[in-house]
């Protein structure tokens, strides 16, 4: 029997020594609650299951040339990342409740928290949350705890999926949820100013935003602070290799999707939500946190700390119901950032920006194709306006030719029927970009 | 051991991301750029590899040794599931692909996995449908509480309270509260299960749901569980099954048949996906027929031609609770595991999990207090009260076990047992391993009599001794900044 060690003889011996019969084991379940034999089928051998799964894997399109982003990016992952993250001392461990036996996980998380702070130029970070979307929700809840207010302004250029998540979670909580429409591809300062008041807990923005456009939110941080509100910025960590940091802008809570930090796209997860904030707010921050301390002999060591905020101590009065972080994903991100290093991350960001710049120039050479936001700068993702009624049809044609050209913005935005969101990472070569341009041109 | 940042040498490089095929430098204006590069370490690839190898050597996992952490189901994580999760058709698949026109046909293999495991979980749990989206057990609970709220709102029920036993995991009350409910605690009776009279007293029209683990955190199956479900249904309250302890019931009894309306399953416990040092997990939620309309968006559906699609048009849905379809790679591993077990394998899991727990319980009950002595399911709870009289507390026993090569049980939980030690051996452990553990526990019990100081100084074999947690909380040092 797979994954069971004991033999029939051993089981018999164990029952005898326990003074039990095999029937006794489940005798406490009333007879009318026993189920019929499950219809799951015969167990498969390792060879059979591999064949079955290889066939399923082959039914997925893995060889597409991808310009699809939308918050989730196809970056290159060095071999050493996976080699280290797949050490089973890490991945077969539980949450580090016993610190003496878990210094590996704990120190790695402390290093992760440090790396996130250095990346965002914030003062403290937690041990990670589920993903970038639920991280925005947790940031909003945190801002409400800090300010004691329940009005939240969200820029519509924040990832639409994140806004949908925010909407579902806050349905029952009496939150006043104001969405301000974007202007010229960015957060509309006038509309936000009109909505901002002394009942506002936070303004939520994203950089680069869903359209790939760059912004500097320092003015919004000032405006929020004047009203006693907080600025929440969601950001794309690879862009922080070169882009102005939320810390520098004066953000109070910084969150983001950490998938791009060495994690596979893997059809939606597992990913990683990061969260960083100012020191003064640390006791209002949700999620696991690791701290550095000393043992009785003065040696440095690491423990889970500030646990009085958490569910296993506070139960219904906890800051959040979150019980774990995304430990292995945080470890992966830490290994990835350590390998890239200071110069490597800067260079990577520059490479992505350069390739996107080349791609945009190349695509704009196609007759009739224009840029949607000519007044905006972008990092590695930009919006094209196609000279056809529907970007959807063009995307379908390119998919048939093995190219995933980008994301149709009409899926989430009205009046953007012919808009295509194109992402370019360091993995795309000049040849692939030229092929995209050529194929798009002949498909229009 | 030094932090990775302390090993940095200016100018040293590992990975070089650039290739030189494009000469079109982006000239983003300075006001959008950071002033200086992020202060990440500068290291060679070997530096990084040595650092994380050394960290891994300071960690204890299931592959290292016995890990009887109660309510966490630390069973063996099969290697083949790791291997398959790296197949190219799974690992590189962009989650937005099915939202592109014609894109659903490009992800049929992945949708088949999500569809098939949904079917298997329905069969195993006796539920009408599952959502695979919740990203952890606690996330499943929150999703469940949101479904409960949507159901009552839809029916026009005015419900305010969720009832939860005092033996519950802390996430249960936290999830209920975060979904907007008041939480009322129901005490356990002297046999260790929910006090049915106290439940009757607490039950009224304002009760939205009862949230339960079964078997509960003491490892006990409540013989009156069906009656309890009926009491809730009589006031149109729903009954939620926290699947943390489902391992004990596989192929024996199904939450849906008992009368539970919602369940969540911890794939990282019962279905052998790795815990990852604290995530990622997966906590799919199953519901009975009448709750299907409220499941999160999207839902996998099948067409007459056998292909799968994603249904986003569900007016009564609670909406998005996660960006996509759940922690897909985790779900994938659970699917592979279930395929490999089959019906017989699932029955063997519960049989061996329950036998292993009872065997250890019977061998240890003379040496430690056992507050609830009946047949347990997958786990049981000892109390170190007897040892505590000599100054040896549950935490000292935990640390002494570390020195003897074991991961300790869960200690000080459930809260209703003083000096609790919650032991869950799981089915994958052999009699030889259990016997070594039993011998170590007996030796520790004897030392608690003869030489308690020997135990209060443990652990001695670890890279650090007991750490000053008060200092950590009073003066938080949470990051190494520049």
Interface residues (C-beta under 8 A of the other chain):
Chain A: X1 X2 X3 X4 X5 X6 X10 X11 X13 X14 X15 X17 X18 X19 X20 X22 X24 X25 X26 X27 X28 X29 X30 X32 X33 X34 X35 X37 X38 X39 X40 X41 X42 X43 X44 X45 X46 X49 X50 X52 X53 X54 X55 X56 X57 X58 X59 X60 X61 X62 X63 X64 X66 X68 X70 X71 X72 X74 X76 X78 X80 X83 X84 X86 X87 X88 X89 X90 X91 X92 X93 X94 X95 X96 X97 X98 X99 X100 X101 X102 X103 X104 X105 X107 X108 X110 X111 X113 X114 X115 X116 X117 X118 X119 X121 X123 X124 X125 X127 X128 X130 X131 X132 X133 X134 X161 X162 X164 X165 X167 X168 X169 X171 X172 X173 X214 X215 X216 X240 X241 X242 X243 X244 X245 X248 X264 X265 X266 X267 X268 X269 X270 X271 X282 X288 X289 X290 X291 X292 X293 X294 X295 X296 X297 X299 X300 X301 X302 X303 X305 X306 X307 X308 X310 X311 X312 X313 X314 X315 X316 X317 X318 X320 X321 X322 X323 X324 X325 X326 X327 X328 X329 X331 X334 X335 X337 X338 X339 X340 X341 X342 X343 X344 X345 X346 X347 X348 X350 X351 X353 X354 X355 X356 X357 X358 X361 X377 X379 X392 X393 X395 X396 X399 X400 X404 X407 X408 X411 X426 X429 X430 X431 X433
Chain B: X1 X3 X4 X5 X8 X12 X13 X14 X15 X16 X17 X18 X19 X21 X22 X24 X25 X26 X28 X29 X31 X32 X33 X34 X35 X37 X38 X39 X40 X41 X42 X43 X45 X48 X49 X51 X52 X53 X55 X56 X57 X58 X59 X60 X61 X62 X63 X64 X67 X69 X72 X74 X75 X76 X77 X78 X80 X82 X83 X84 X85 X87 X88 X89 X90 X91 X92 X93 X94 X95 X96 X97 X99 X100 X101 X102 X103 X106 X107 X108 X109 X110 X112 X113 X120 X123 X124 X126 X135 X136 X137 X138 X139 X141 X142 X146 X149 X169 X170 X171 X173 X174 X175 X176 X177 X178 X179 X180 X183 X220 X221 X223 X225 X226 X249 X251 X252 X253 X254 X257 X258 X272 X274 X275 X276 X277 X278 X279 X280 X281 X296 X297 X318 X319 X320 X321 X322 X323 X324 X325 X326 X327 X328 X329 X330 X336 X338 X339 X340 X341 X342 X343 X344 X345 X346 X347 X348 X349 X350 X351 X352 X354 X355 X356 X358 X359 X361 X362 X363 X374 X375 X377 X398 X399 X402 X407 X408 X410 X413 X427 X428 X429 X430 X431 X433 X459 X462 X463 X464 X465 X466 X467 X468 X469 X471 X472 X473 X476 X477 X478 X479 X480 X481 X482
